[in-house]
Amino acid sequence: MKTNIILAGVGGQGILTIAAILDIAALASGLNIKQSEVHGMSQRGGAVQSHVRISDKEIFSDLIPQGKADIIISVEPMELLRYLPFLKKNGHLVTDSNPFLNILNYPKLEELYTEIKSFPNALLIDAKAIAKELGNSKATNIVLLGAIAHLLPLSDESLKEAINTLFSKKGAKIVSKNIEAFNKGKKIATEKAL
């Protein structure tokens, strides 16, 4: 078993938080994990991406070759497009529909959405609105993680325990809100699949 995941977005959107949750859950599940990341976070709005590789066998490289990503999770729709060359045939995409307008020539949203929806296993959701509805606008990334959780080689319990581990210092309310965001993402993905 091997799962290659690319996480994409901009600084401040929680890309590295998703990576940390995957790392904690994989290690707790007795799996091997390698992660690399590129930060453009010298200021908010810089591109951030992370490669996460999970396997039951030894992993030799932390970088995912082009055409080998099973899943791309993006917290920003245009950032998703940068990593499409890495997606394997029949790979899965999930992205928030809300743009982070940090450039003057940002593509038209409808064109962007059409491109994303042209992939057979693409899930475009308004994760930001879901997170706000739950009372934690910063949990957009966790909604997206929940939406793709069924494709991960990790149990929901291990992912929720990782969320608890990562956020426990911030208090029970923050942990609870993030678990709620994860569950809502799972529910949305199930509803969209029907």
N, CA, C and O of each residue as an XYZ file, in Angstrom:
776
protein
N       0.841     -1.174      0.000
C       0.000      0.000      0.000
C       0.885      1.236      0.000
O       1.825      1.341      0.787
N       0.571      2.173     -0.897
C       1.271      3.450     -0.934
C       0.284      4.515     -1.389
O      -0.434      4.316     -2.368
N       0.242      5.636     -0.692
C      -0.627      6.746     -1.071
C       0.200      8.015     -1.124
O       0.868      8.378     -0.156
N       0.149      8.691     -2.276
C       0.870      9.946     -2.482
C      -0.127     11.099     -2.495
O      -1.093     11.091     -3.257
N       0.119     12.090     -1.643
C      -0.813     13.206     -1.475
C      -0.064     14.519     -1.647
O       0.987     14.722     -1.039
N      -0.598     15.403     -2.466
C      -0.052     16.748     -2.582
C      -1.049     17.699     -1.943
O      -2.248     17.652     -2.219
N      -0.527     18.563     -1.082
C      -1.325     19.594     -0.416
C      -0.895     20.938     -0.988
O       0.299     21.211     -1.107
N      -1.863     21.779     -1.342
C      -1.532     23.053     -1.970
C      -2.412     24.173     -1.439
O      -3.553     23.955     -1.031
N      -1.854     25.371     -1.454
C      -2.591     26.554     -1.038
C      -1.659     27.729     -0.909
O      -0.599     27.772     -1.533
N      -2.060     28.683     -0.096
C      -1.216     29.847      0.157
C      -0.992     29.972      1.656
O      -1.709     29.377      2.460
N       0.009     30.750      2.010
C       0.378     30.909      3.415
C      -0.804     31.329      4.271
O      -1.544     32.247      3.918
N      -0.975     30.651      5.396
C      -2.045     30.990      6.329
C      -3.293     30.145      6.164
O      -4.231     30.288      6.948
N      -3.336     29.254      5.153
C      -4.533     28.454      4.921
C      -4.505     27.090      5.604
O      -5.484     26.349      5.526
N      -3.427     26.749      6.258
C      -3.396     25.503      7.016
C      -2.915     24.282      6.261
O      -3.254     23.158      6.630
N      -2.132     24.476      5.212
C      -1.580     23.356      4.452
C      -0.702     22.489      5.350
O      -0.814     21.263      5.349
N       0.164     23.135      6.107
C       1.083     22.374      6.954
C       0.363     21.736      8.138
O       0.848     20.757      8.705
N      -0.784     22.280      8.509
C      -1.605     21.652      9.544
C      -2.161     20.322      9.032
O      -2.149     19.324      9.753
N      -2.650     20.309      7.783
C      -3.131     19.052      7.199
C      -1.983     18.042      7.181
O      -2.165     16.885      7.560
N      -0.808     18.477      6.743
C       0.353     17.580      6.679
C       0.675     17.012      8.055
O       0.954     15.820      8.186
N       0.638     17.854      9.074
C       0.939     17.388     10.431
C      -0.083     16.362     10.905
O       0.285     15.378     11.547
N      -1.348     16.574     10.602
C      -2.392     15.614     10.984
C      -2.145     14.271     10.294
O      -2.236     13.220     10.928
N      -1.834     14.307      8.995
C      -1.541     13.074      8.269
C      -0.322     12.366      8.860
O      -0.320     11.145      9.015
N       0.714     13.142      9.188
C       1.934     12.576      9.787
C       1.619     11.865     11.107
O       2.010     10.716     11.311
N       0.919     12.549     11.984
C       0.600     11.995     13.308
C      -0.248     10.734     13.172
O       0.010      9.729     13.833
N      -1.260     10.795     12.310
C      -2.159      9.648     12.133
C      -1.425      8.456     11.523
O      -1.646      7.319     11.939
N      -0.560      8.700     10.548
C       0.181      7.611      9.913
C       1.132      6.947     10.900
O       1.201      5.720     10.967
N       1.855      7.737     11.655
C       2.788      7.173     12.633
C       2.044      6.373     13.703
O       2.485      5.295     14.103
N       0.914      6.910     14.160
C       0.113      6.202     15.169
C      -0.459      4.901     14.619
O      -0.764      3.984     15.382
N      -0.607      4.819     13.296
C      -1.140      3.619     12.649
C      -0.043      2.635     12.256
O      -0.319      1.608     11.636
N       1.197      2.948     12.615
C       2.316      2.060     12.310
C       2.746      2.093     10.858
O       3.362      1.143     10.374
N       2.433      3.167     10.156
C       2.802      3.294      8.747
C       4.043      4.163      8.593
O       4.393      4.934      9.487
N       4.690      4.029      7.462
C       5.828      4.880      7.124
C       5.307      6.144      6.468
O       4.303      6.121      5.755
N       6.000      7.248      6.715
C       5.588      8.522      6.122
C       6.808      9.354      5.788
O       7.791      9.365      6.529
N       6.738     10.048      4.668
C       7.760     11.038      4.285
C       6.998     12.279      3.878
O       5.935     12.203      3.263
N       7.559     13.427      4.232
C       6.911     14.689      3.901
C       7.957     15.709      3.496
O       9.012     15.813      4.121
N       7.663     16.455      2.456
C       8.483     17.608      2.092
C       7.536     18.787      1.955
O       6.337     18.616      1.736
N       8.082     19.967      2.085
C       7.232     21.150      1.959
C       8.017     22.313      1.388
O       9.232     22.409      1.557
N       7.310     23.182      0.720
C       7.877     24.418      0.198
C       7.017     25.545      0.729
O       5.800     25.556      0.542
N       7.649     26.480      1.385
C       6.929     27.606      1.979
C       7.135     28.848      1.124
O       8.259     29.156      0.727
N       6.069     29.545      0.848
C       6.159     30.871      0.273
C       5.541     31.814      1.282
O       4.879     32.788      0.924
N       5.772     31.506      2.571
C       5.029     32.178      3.626
C       5.748     33.362      4.241
O       5.387     33.805      5.331
N       6.773     33.890      3.551
C       7.418     35.038      4.155
C       6.384     36.119      4.429
O       6.575     36.985      5.284
N       5.298     36.051      3.694
C       4.123     36.855      4.020
C       2.902     36.044      3.636
O       2.977     35.170      2.773
N       1.799     36.325      4.262
C       0.577     35.604      3.918
C       0.292     35.803      2.431
O       0.459     36.898      1.893
N      -0.134     34.743      1.790
C      -0.443     34.828      0.374
C       0.602     34.174     -0.502
O       0.360     33.986     -1.694
N       1.763     33.818      0.047
C       2.776     33.112     -0.724
C       2.370     31.661     -0.887
O       1.724     31.090     -0.009
N       2.748     31.061     -2.010
C       2.386     29.669     -2.284
C       3.025     28.725     -1.265
O       4.178     28.899     -0.869
N       2.256     27.733     -0.855
C       2.738     26.686      0.060
C       2.287     25.351     -0.521
O       1.143     25.205     -0.950
N       3.194     24.383     -0.529
C       2.809     23.043     -0.948
C       3.595     22.029     -0.152
O       4.698     22.290      0.328
N       2.989     20.865     -0.027
C       3.624     19.785      0.712
C       3.341     18.468     -0.001
O       2.230     18.226     -0.472
N       4.359     17.630     -0.069
C       4.198     16.268     -0.568
C       4.160     15.368      0.652
O       5.039     15.448      1.510
N       3.154     14.516      0.738
C       3.039     13.562      1.841
C       2.904     12.176      1.223
O       2.014     11.922      0.411
N       3.811     11.282      1.630
C       3.795      9.906      1.114
C       3.611      8.952      2.286
O       4.378      8.986      3.248
N       2.591      8.103      2.202
C       2.274      7.155      3.267
C       2.341      5.748      2.675
O       1.806      5.493      1.596
N       3.007      4.835      3.396
C       3.145      3.478      2.880
C       3.331      2.484      4.018
O       3.749      2.843      5.119
N       3.012      1.225      3.725
C       3.294      0.165      4.691
C       4.696     -0.411      4.472
O       5.130     -1.302      5.202
N       5.400      0.111      3.458
C       6.787     -0.280      3.181
C       7.686      0.948      3.310
O       7.201      2.073      3.432
N       8.983      0.726      3.282
C       9.931      1.836      3.381
C       9.741      2.796      2.208
O       9.490      2.372      1.080
N       9.862      4.088      2.487
C       9.729      5.129      1.469
C      11.110      5.751      1.290
O      11.734      6.168      2.266
N      11.589      5.817      0.059
C      12.946      6.297     -0.174
C      13.035      7.772     -0.527
O      14.072      8.394     -0.299
N      11.985      8.338     -1.070
C      12.017      9.753     -1.445
C      10.801     10.462     -0.874
O       9.714      9.889     -0.799
N      10.992     11.707     -0.474
C       9.855     12.467      0.036
C       9.138     13.241     -1.071
O       8.099     13.852     -0.823
N       9.681     13.219     -2.277
C       9.058     13.935     -3.384
C       8.229     12.994     -4.248
O       8.641     11.870     -4.533
N       7.079     13.460     -4.653
C       6.174     12.684     -5.500
C       6.497     13.015     -6.960
O       6.460     14.182     -7.347
N       6.809     12.011     -7.764
C       7.084     12.278     -9.177
C       5.817     12.706     -9.925
O       4.700     12.424     -9.492
N       6.013     13.389    -11.046
C       4.872     13.762    -11.877
C       4.111     12.509    -12.288
O       4.699     11.474    -12.604
N       2.797     12.630    -12.275
C       1.936     11.523    -12.671
C       1.753     10.450    -11.616
O       1.226      9.381    -11.922
N       2.173     10.702    -10.375
C       2.110      9.676     -9.335
C       1.293     10.069     -8.106
O       1.197      9.279     -7.166
N       0.706     11.259     -8.085
C      -0.094     11.682     -6.930
C      -1.472     11.032     -6.994
O      -2.182     11.142     -7.993
N      -1.832     10.356     -5.911
C      -3.161      9.751     -5.816
C      -4.221     10.800     -5.509
O      -5.356     10.716     -5.980
N      -3.828     11.793     -4.709
C      -4.763     12.808     -4.209
C      -4.085     14.167     -4.215
O      -2.918     14.289     -3.842
N      -4.815     15.182     -4.636
C      -4.376     16.570     -4.452
C      -5.465     17.265     -3.646
O      -6.630     17.293     -4.040
N      -5.062     17.824     -2.512
C      -5.964     18.609     -1.659
C      -5.496     20.049     -1.759
O      -4.342     20.350     -1.457
N      -6.376     20.934     -2.178
C      -6.004     22.343     -2.299
C      -6.998     23.218     -1.544
O      -8.209     23.011     -1.615
N      -6.474     24.182     -0.832
C      -7.326     25.104     -0.090
C      -7.576     26.362     -0.924
O      -8.186     27.319     -0.446
N      -7.100     26.356     -2.179
C      -7.264     27.491     -3.082
C      -7.362     26.932     -4.497
O      -6.476     26.184     -4.911
N      -8.408     27.269     -5.257
C      -8.633     26.598     -6.536
C      -7.543     26.804     -7.588
O      -7.214     25.858     -8.305
N      -6.974     27.997     -7.707
C      -5.935     28.201     -8.719
C      -4.662     27.433     -8.361
O      -3.968     26.928     -9.243
N      -4.364     27.347     -7.076
C      -3.179     26.591     -6.651
C      -3.299     25.126     -7.037
O      -2.295     24.474     -7.325
N      -4.515     24.606     -7.046
C      -4.731     23.225     -7.465
C      -4.190     22.993     -8.877
O      -3.569     21.966     -9.151
N      -4.431     23.951     -9.761
C      -4.034     23.787    -11.158
C      -2.525     23.640    -11.329
O      -2.077     22.969    -12.258
N      -1.741     24.250    -10.456
C      -0.273     24.143    -10.546
C       0.200     22.698    -10.444
O       1.225     22.333    -11.018
N      -0.542     21.887     -9.720
C      -0.071     20.543     -9.395
C      -0.736     19.438    -10.204
O      -0.495     18.257     -9.954
N      -1.577     19.811    -11.178
C      -2.247     18.808    -12.000
C      -1.273     17.873    -12.729
O      -1.602     16.700    -12.909
N      -0.090     18.336    -13.156
C       0.851     17.400    -13.800
C       1.287     16.250    -12.869
O       1.767     15.220    -13.342
N       1.121     16.426    -11.567
C       1.511     15.382    -10.620
C       0.426     14.312    -10.446
O       0.706     13.213     -9.967
N      -0.801     14.635    -10.834
C      -1.926     13.731    -10.610
C      -1.837     12.510    -11.516
O      -1.619     12.635    -12.721
N      -2.008     11.330    -10.927
C      -2.009     10.121    -11.746
C      -3.370      9.966    -12.414
O      -4.353     10.590    -12.014
N      -3.405      9.133    -13.424
C      -4.669      8.865    -14.109
C      -5.657      8.336    -13.076
O      -5.323      7.452    -12.286
N      -6.851      8.866    -13.082
C      -7.912      8.512    -12.131
C      -7.602      8.928    -10.699
O      -8.208      8.412     -9.760
N      -6.656      9.865    -10.520
C      -6.390     10.418     -9.198
C      -7.550     11.300     -8.756
O      -8.443     11.612     -9.544
N      -7.525     11.694     -7.496
C      -8.624     12.465     -6.910
C      -8.176     13.882     -6.555
O      -7.054     14.106     -6.100
N      -9.084     14.825     -6.775
C      -8.855     16.233     -6.456
C      -9.937     16.708     -5.509
O     -11.103     16.345     -5.661
N      -9.557     17.518     -4.530
C     -10.549     18.221     -3.724
C     -10.014     19.617     -3.473
O      -8.847     19.794     -3.125
N     -10.877     20.605     -3.654
C     -10.461     21.985     -3.420
C     -11.621     22.818     -2.896
O     -12.793     22.540     -3.153
N     -11.245     23.848     -2.150
C     -12.218     24.849     -1.744
C     -12.535     25.692     -2.983
O     -11.661     25.898     -3.825
N     -13.735     26.166     -3.101
C     -14.140     26.955     -4.266
C     -13.783     28.432     -4.120
O     -13.926     29.197     -5.074
N     -13.322     28.839     -2.947
C     -13.049     30.257     -2.700
C     -11.635     30.650     -3.092
O     -10.667     30.055     -2.618
N     -11.513     31.652     -3.958
C     -10.179     32.078     -4.375
C      -9.510     32.962     -3.326
O     -10.172     33.625     -2.527
N      -8.200     32.951     -3.352
C      -7.400     33.889     -2.565
C      -6.833     34.855     -3.597
O      -5.844     34.555     -4.265
N      -7.461     36.005     -3.721
C      -7.129     36.934     -4.801
C      -5.878     37.747     -4.454
O      -5.956     38.858     -3.930
N      -4.723     37.152     -4.765
C      -3.463     37.794     -4.431
C      -2.672     38.225     -5.665
O      -1.533     38.677     -5.552
N      -3.285     38.082     -6.851
C      -2.646     38.544     -8.086
C      -3.671     39.315     -8.913
O      -4.875     39.086     -8.796
N      -3.186     40.225     -9.744
C      -4.079     41.076    -10.541
C      -4.803     40.303    -11.642
O      -5.963     40.588    -11.940
N      -4.131     39.334    -12.242
C      -4.725     38.617    -13.382
C      -5.251     37.246    -12.974
O      -5.056     36.257    -13.681
N      -5.912     37.201    -11.837
C      -6.496     35.940    -11.371
C      -7.502     35.460    -12.416
O      -8.296     36.260    -12.910
N      -7.485     34.175    -12.763
C      -8.423     33.674    -13.790
C      -9.883     33.873    -13.394
O     -10.211     33.998    -12.214
N     -10.748     33.901    -14.400
C     -12.182     33.987    -14.134
C     -12.608     32.708    -13.425
O     -12.220     31.606    -13.813
N     -13.410     32.873    -12.382
C     -13.787     31.725    -11.557
C     -14.499     30.635    -12.343
O     -14.213     29.454    -12.145
N     -15.406     30.995    -13.216
C     -16.141     29.977    -13.964
C     -15.201     29.147    -14.834
O     -15.380     27.936    -14.964
N     -14.195     29.796    -15.433
C     -13.210     29.055    -16.240
C     -12.398     28.120    -15.352
O     -12.115     26.980    -15.722
N     -12.037     28.609    -14.198
C     -11.273     27.818    -13.228
C     -12.087     26.594    -12.787
O     -11.581     25.472    -12.772
N     -13.343     26.827    -12.433
C     -14.210     25.732    -11.992
C     -14.434     24.711    -13.111
O     -14.454     23.507    -12.853
N     -14.600     25.181    -14.347
C     -14.793     24.288    -15.488
C     -13.579     23.383    -15.667
O     -13.719     22.185    -15.917
N     -12.388     23.962    -15.538
C     -11.149     23.176    -15.655
C     -11.080     22.106    -14.572
O     -10.752     20.953    -14.851
N     -11.387     22.489    -13.342
C     -11.334     21.540    -12.225
C     -12.362     20.426    -12.417
O     -12.056     19.248    -12.230
N     -13.581     20.811    -12.791
C     -14.659     19.823    -12.958
C     -14.450     18.902    -14.156
O     -15.149     17.898    -14.292
N     -13.490     19.235    -15.031
C     -13.227     18.380    -16.188
C     -12.542     17.072    -15.775
O     -12.462     16.140    -16.575
N     -12.056     16.996    -14.550
C     -11.438     15.777    -14.043
C     -12.522     14.898    -13.429
O     -13.376     15.389    -12.691
N     -12.493     13.597    -13.732
C     -13.587     12.728    -13.291
C     -13.721     12.591    -11.776
O     -14.820     12.365    -11.270
N     -12.622     12.724    -11.058
C     -12.669     12.536     -9.608
C     -12.379     13.846     -8.874
O     -11.596     13.880     -7.924
N     -13.022     14.915     -9.329
C     -12.818     16.226     -8.714
C     -13.984     16.576     -7.799
O     -15.146     16.327     -8.118
N     -13.648     17.153     -6.667
C     -14.660     17.596     -5.712
C     -14.381     19.069     -5.389
O     -13.374     19.397     -4.761
N     -15.269     19.928     -5.820
C     -15.162     21.375     -5.605
C     -16.235     21.749     -4.596
O     -17.427     21.660     -4.890
N     -15.814     22.170     -3.401
C     -16.798     22.478     -2.362
C     -16.515     23.829     -1.726
O     -15.375     24.293     -1.711
N     -17.538     24.443     -1.214
C     -17.393     25.715     -0.513
C     -17.048     25.412      0.948
O     -17.865     25.594      1.850
N     -15.827     24.951      1.148
C     -15.379     24.548      2.485
C     -15.296     25.741      3.441
O     -15.504     25.595      4.645
N     -14.998     26.897      2.903
C     -14.904     28.094      3.750
C     -16.263     28.428      4.360
O     -16.350     28.748      5.546
N     -17.321     28.355      3.554
C     -18.669     28.635      4.060
C     -19.079     27.593      5.094
O     -19.717     27.924      6.094
N     -18.716     26.345      4.860
C     -19.033     25.270      5.811
C     -18.332     25.540      7.142
O     -18.940     25.433      8.207
N     -17.051     25.889      7.070
C     -16.283     26.171      8.289
C     -16.884     27.360      9.048
O     -16.994     27.325     10.274
N     -17.270     28.408      8.318
C     -17.884     29.582      8.965
C     -19.202     29.204      9.624
O     -19.498     29.642     10.736
N     -19.984     28.395      8.937
C     -21.275     27.945      9.469
C     -21.079     27.185     10.786
O     -21.923     27.250     11.680
N     -19.969     26.473     10.894
C     -19.661     25.723     12.108
C     -19.051     26.596     13.202
O     -18.823     26.131     14.318
N     -18.787     27.860     12.878
C     -18.239     28.781     13.867
C     -16.728     28.749     13.983
O     -16.172     29.177     14.995
N     -16.048     28.237     12.942
C     -14.585     28.204     12.963
C     -14.072     28.404     11.545
O     -13.735     27.434     10.867
N     -14.008     29.640     11.092
C     -13.618     29.939      9.713
C     -12.209     29.452      9.383
O     -11.871     29.287      8.211
N     -11.389     29.221     10.403
C     -10.032     28.736     10.160
C      -9.996     27.237      9.869
O      -8.932     26.700      9.563
N     -11.127     26.555      9.958
C     -11.160     25.102      9.772
C     -11.487     24.685      8.334
O     -11.856     23.534      8.099
N     -11.357     25.591      7.384
C     -11.591     25.257      5.975
C     -10.741     24.050      5.571
O     -11.221     23.134      4.904
N      -9.475     24.064      5.984
C      -8.568     22.967      5.638
C      -9.029     21.632      6.218
O      -8.863     20.590      5.585
N      -9.602     21.660      7.406
C     -10.047     20.418      8.056
C     -11.321     19.888      7.380
O     -11.524     18.676      7.308
N     -12.171     20.783      6.889
C     -13.342     20.364      6.109
C     -12.862     19.589      4.878
O     -13.402     18.530      4.557
N     -11.853     20.117      4.194
C     -11.322     19.459      2.996
C     -10.686     18.116      3.337
O     -10.837     17.147      2.592
N      -9.981     18.059      4.452
C      -9.396     16.782      4.892
C     -10.501     15.746      5.123
O     -10.374     14.595      4.704
N     -11.566     16.151      5.779
C     -12.695     15.247      6.002
C     -13.305     14.775      4.684
O     -13.706     13.618      4.558
N     -13.372     15.674      3.707
C     -13.983     15.343      2.424
C     -13.201     14.286      1.654
O     -13.767     13.589      0.812
N     -11.924     14.162      1.928
C     -11.087     13.205      1.194
C     -10.681     12.028      2.070
O      -9.993     11.120      1.603
N     -11.093     12.029      3.324
C     -10.649     11.013      4.302
C     -10.929      9.584      3.864
O     -10.148      8.678      4.156
N     -12.042      9.377      3.163
C     -12.397      8.012      2.736
C     -11.389      7.413      1.759
O     -11.386      6.202      1.537
N     -10.532      8.250      1.174
C      -9.522      7.764      0.229
C      -8.155      7.547      0.879
O      -7.232      7.040      0.242
N      -8.036      7.924      2.117
C      -6.750      7.810      2.810
C      -6.588      6.422      3.430
O      -7.578      5.777      3.778
N      -5.345      5.963      3.569
C      -5.113      4.665      4.201
C      -5.082      4.782      5.727
O      -4.351      4.060      6.405
N      -5.877      5.692      6.241
C      -5.913      5.995      7.670
C      -7.357      5.949      8.141
O      -8.260      6.375      7.421
N      -7.576      5.442      9.327
C      -8.939      5.391      9.856
C      -9.392      6.780     10.288
O      -8.576      7.651     10.592
N     -10.695      6.966     10.309
C     -11.243      8.225     10.817
C     -10.796      8.444     12.257
O     -10.495      9.568     12.661
N     -10.757      7.368     13.022
C     -10.358      7.481     14.429
C      -8.927      8.001     14.542
O      -8.647      8.855     15.383
N      -8.010      7.491     13.696
C      -6.619      7.945     13.771
C      -6.501      9.411     13.359
O      -5.698     10.152     13.927
N      -7.294      9.832     12.377
C      -7.265     11.230     11.942
C      -7.835     12.153     13.025
O      -7.293     13.228     13.281
N      -8.924     11.727     13.652
C      -9.522     12.537     14.722
C      -8.591     12.610     15.936
O      -8.485     13.651     16.585
N      -7.923     11.503     16.233
C      -6.976     11.516     17.343
C      -5.803     12.440     17.029
O      -5.291     13.120     17.919
N      -5.375     12.466     15.768
C      -4.304     13.371     15.350
C      -4.750     14.831     15.475
O      -3.972     15.686     15.899
N      -5.993     15.112     15.107
C      -6.544     16.464     15.275
C      -6.521     16.836     16.760
O      -6.130     17.945     17.124
N      -6.939     15.908     17.602
C      -6.927     16.136     19.044
C      -5.504     16.425     19.535
O      -5.282     17.372     20.290
N      -4.555     15.609     19.102
C      -3.160     15.784     19.510
C      -2.637     17.150     19.084
O      -1.993     17.848     19.867
N      -2.917     17.526     17.844
C      -2.384     18.773     17.296
C      -2.996     20.016     17.934
O      -2.305     21.011     18.152
N      -4.295     19.959     18.234
C      -4.988     21.153     18.725
C      -5.242     21.166     20.232
O      -5.792     22.140     20.746
N      -4.860     20.121     20.944
C      -5.214     20.021     22.364
C      -4.684     21.195     23.206
O      -5.324     21.586     24.183
N      -3.549     21.747     22.847
C      -3.000     22.879     23.608
C      -3.845     24.147     23.443
O      -3.733     25.082     24.235
N      -4.683     24.168     22.416
C      -5.540     25.332     22.175
C      -6.882     25.213     22.879
O      -7.685     26.145     22.857
N      -7.124     24.062     23.505
C      -8.341     23.893     24.289
C      -9.349     22.962     23.649
O      -9.327     22.711     22.444
N     -10.233     22.459     24.493
C     -11.232     21.472     24.070
C     -12.193     22.036     23.019
O     -12.639     21.305     22.134
N     -12.512     23.324     23.112
C     -13.443     23.919     22.153
C     -12.854     23.909     20.741
O     -13.563     23.604     19.782
N     -11.582     24.234     20.602
C     -10.925     24.233     19.290
C     -10.852     22.811     18.745
O     -11.105     22.584     17.562
N     -10.511     21.859     19.597
C     -10.478     20.454     19.178
C     -11.861     20.051     18.679
O     -11.989     19.462     17.605
N     -12.888     20.363     19.450
C     -14.259     19.994     19.101
C     -14.687     20.607     17.772
O     -15.302     19.929     16.949
N     -14.370     21.878     17.557
C     -14.743     22.565     16.313
C     -14.049     21.933     15.112
O     -14.640     21.818     14.039
N     -12.795     21.524     15.293
C     -12.071     20.900     14.187
C     -12.580     19.489     13.901
O     -12.635     19.079     12.742
N     -12.948     18.755     14.923
C     -13.552     17.429     14.715
C     -14.891     17.595     13.983
O     -15.219     16.824     13.082
N     -15.639     18.599     14.382
C     -16.922     18.883     13.733
C     -16.708     19.227     12.254
O     -17.468     18.784     11.394
N     -15.667     20.021     11.964
C     -15.351     20.387     10.576
C     -14.965     19.147      9.767
O     -15.380     19.001      8.617
N     -14.175     18.260     10.364
C     -13.783     17.003      9.717
C     -15.032     16.180      9.383
O     -15.183     15.707      8.256
N     -15.914     16.013     10.354
C     -17.143     15.230     10.147
C     -18.035     15.840      9.073
O     -18.634     15.120      8.274
N     -18.119     17.157      9.056
C     -18.952     17.831      8.054
C     -18.367     17.623      6.651
O     -19.107     17.417      5.689
N     -17.032     17.679      6.542
C     -16.384     17.418      5.251
C     -16.692     16.020      4.750
O     -16.962     15.829      3.564
N     -16.653     15.036      5.648
C     -16.988     13.654      5.283
C     -18.432     13.567      4.786
O     -18.720     12.899      3.793
N     -19.322     14.244      5.485
C     -20.752     14.203      5.132
C     -20.973     14.846      3.761
O     -21.715     14.312      2.936
N     -20.334     15.986      3.519
C     -20.484     16.686      2.224
C     -19.981     15.796      1.089
O     -20.626     15.693      0.046
N     -18.831     15.155      1.294
C     -18.272     14.271      0.251
C     -19.223     13.122     -0.044
O     -19.400     12.745     -1.202
N     -19.832     12.566      0.985
C     -20.794     11.470      0.803
C     -22.007     11.949      0.021
O     -22.479     11.261     -0.884
N     -22.508     13.123      0.366
C     -23.689     13.668     -0.324
C     -23.385     13.962     -1.787
O     -24.221     13.723     -2.658
N     -22.171     14.489     -2.062
C     -21.798     14.824     -3.446
C     -21.603     13.562     -4.282
O     -21.804     13.572     -5.496
N     -21.208     12.474     -3.616
C     -20.960     11.214     -4.333
C     -22.259     10.527     -4.738
O     -22.257      9.701     -5.651
N     -23.355     10.848     -4.086
C     -24.644     10.194     -4.390
C     -25.235     10.677     -5.699
O     -26.310     10.227     -6.095
